[in-house]
């Protein structure tokens, strides 16, 4: 298997484009792209999501921004295997980024689930496996 990266930040495996990456300077820009709406509309809406245990939570836009900034990274995968992400290099480590990208890559791999929760669980398994593999490799390499 041959993997290369183009100057346009596209990952090519065996001659086929698998994913492309788009990095955003701010969380707000990323969220505007994710929700395909304006920053003003985002500020005037309530947001929600699920934690790792499947519990649903609701929160304000400001809380959403604060929580994402505290985590140091956030991303989503578009309809064309395009991974959009924001990172704060002063906060994140490899231990944060590897699961983020593995999770998003997990959304590009079949089978695809129409049920949002099932799809998130599938992607989270990719995240868990990648994090574990990195921890084992780091230990073996004394990193």
C-alpha positions as CSV (number, residue, x, y, z in Angstrom):
1,X,0.0,0.0,0.0
2,X,1.5,3.4,-1.0
3,X,0.2,6.5,0.8
4,X,1.1,10.0,-0.3
5,X,0.0,13.5,0.6
6,X,-0.5,16.1,-2.1
7,X,0.2,19.8,-1.7
8,X,-3.6,20.3,-1.6
9,X,-3.7,18.2,1.6
10,X,-5.3,15.2,0.0
11,X,-4.3,11.7,1.2
12,X,-3.9,9.3,-1.7
13,X,-3.7,5.6,-1.1
14,X,-2.8,3.3,-4.0
15,X,-3.7,6.1,-6.5
16,X,-7.2,6.8,-5.0
17,X,-8.0,9.9,-3.0
18,X,-9.3,8.8,0.4
19,X,-9.6,11.9,2.4
20,X,-8.8,15.6,2.2
21,X,-8.0,17.9,5.1
22,X,-9.1,21.4,5.8
23,X,-7.8,23.2,8.8
24,X,-9.6,26.3,10.3
25,X,-8.0,29.2,12.1
26,X,-10.9,29.5,14.6
27,X,-13.5,27.3,16.2
28,X,-16.2,29.7,14.9
29,X,-15.1,29.3,11.3
30,X,-15.2,25.5,11.7
31,X,-18.7,25.5,13.2
32,X,-20.0,27.8,10.5
33,X,-18.8,25.3,7.9
34,X,-20.1,22.4,9.9
35,X,-23.6,23.8,10.2
36,X,-23.6,25.6,6.9
37,X,-24.8,28.8,8.5
38,X,-23.7,32.2,9.7
39,X,-22.0,33.0,13.0
40,X,-24.9,35.1,14.0
41,X,-27.3,32.2,13.5
42,X,-25.1,30.0,15.5
43,X,-24.9,32.4,18.3
44,X,-28.7,32.6,18.5
45,X,-29.3,28.8,18.6
46,X,-29.1,26.1,21.2
47,X,-26.7,23.3,20.7
48,X,-26.5,19.7,21.8
49,X,-24.6,16.5,21.5
50,X,-23.7,13.2,23.1
51,X,-21.0,12.3,25.5
52,X,-19.0,9.0,25.2
53,X,-21.7,7.2,27.3
54,X,-24.4,8.2,24.9
55,X,-26.0,10.8,27.2
56,X,-27.5,13.8,25.4
57,X,-26.6,17.3,26.5
58,X,-27.9,20.8,25.5
59,X,-25.8,24.0,25.8
60,X,-25.5,27.6,24.6
61,X,-23.2,28.6,21.7
62,X,-20.8,30.2,24.1
63,X,-20.6,27.0,26.2
64,X,-20.0,25.0,23.0
65,X,-17.1,27.3,22.0
66,X,-15.6,27.3,25.5
67,X,-15.7,23.5,25.7
68,X,-14.2,23.0,22.3
69,X,-11.4,25.5,23.1
70,X,-10.7,23.7,26.4
71,X,-10.3,20.4,24.5
72,X,-7.9,22.0,22.1
73,X,-9.2,20.3,19.0
74,X,-12.4,19.5,17.1
75,X,-13.4,18.2,13.8
76,X,-16.1,16.8,11.5
77,X,-16.2,14.8,8.3
78,X,-18.1,16.1,5.3
79,X,-20.0,14.2,2.6
80,X,-17.0,13.8,0.4
81,X,-14.5,12.3,2.9
82,X,-13.3,15.8,3.6
83,X,-12.1,16.2,7.2
84,X,-12.5,19.7,8.6
85,X,-10.7,20.5,11.9
86,X,-9.4,23.1,14.3
87,X,-6.6,22.6,16.7
88,X,-4.9,24.8,19.3
89,X,-1.2,23.8,19.1
90,X,-0.6,25.2,22.6
91,X,-3.1,22.7,24.2
92,X,-3.1,19.5,22.2
93,X,-0.7,16.6,22.1
94,X,-0.4,13.5,19.9
95,X,-2.7,11.8,22.5
96,X,-5.4,14.3,21.5
97,X,-4.9,14.5,17.7
98,X,-4.5,10.8,16.9
99,X,-8.0,9.9,18.3
100,X,-9.5,13.0,16.7
101,X,-8.2,12.1,13.2
102,X,-8.9,8.4,13.7
103,X,-12.5,9.2,14.7
104,X,-13.0,11.3,11.6
105,X,-11.4,8.8,9.3
106,X,-13.8,6.2,10.9
107,X,-16.6,8.1,9.4
108,X,-15.2,7.5,5.9
109,X,-15.1,3.7,6.3
110,X,-17.9,1.4,5.5
111,X,-20.3,0.3,6.7
112,X,-22.1,3.6,7.0
113,X,-25.0,3.9,9.5
114,X,-28.0,6.2,9.0
115,X,-28.5,6.0,12.8
116,X,-26.4,8.9,14.1
117,X,-25.6,7.1,17.4
118,X,-24.4,3.9,15.6
119,X,-22.2,5.9,13.3
120,X,-20.7,7.8,16.2
121,X,-20.0,4.6,18.1
122,X,-18.4,3.1,15.0
123,X,-16.1,6.2,14.6
124,X,-15.3,6.2,18.3
125,X,-14.0,2.6,18.0
126,X,-11.5,3.8,15.4
127,X,-10.5,6.5,17.9
128,X,-10.1,4.1,20.7
129,X,-8.0,1.6,18.7
130,X,-5.7,4.4,17.3
131,X,-5.2,5.8,20.8
132,X,-4.3,2.4,22.2
133,X,-2.0,1.6,19.3
134,X,-0.2,5.0,19.8
135,X,0.2,4.3,23.5
136,X,1.7,0.8,22.9
137,X,4.0,2.1,20.2
138,X,5.1,5.0,22.4
139,X,5.9,2.7,25.3
140,X,7.9,0.4,23.0
141,X,9.8,3.3,21.5
142,X,10.3,4.9,24.9
143,X,8.6,8.1,23.8
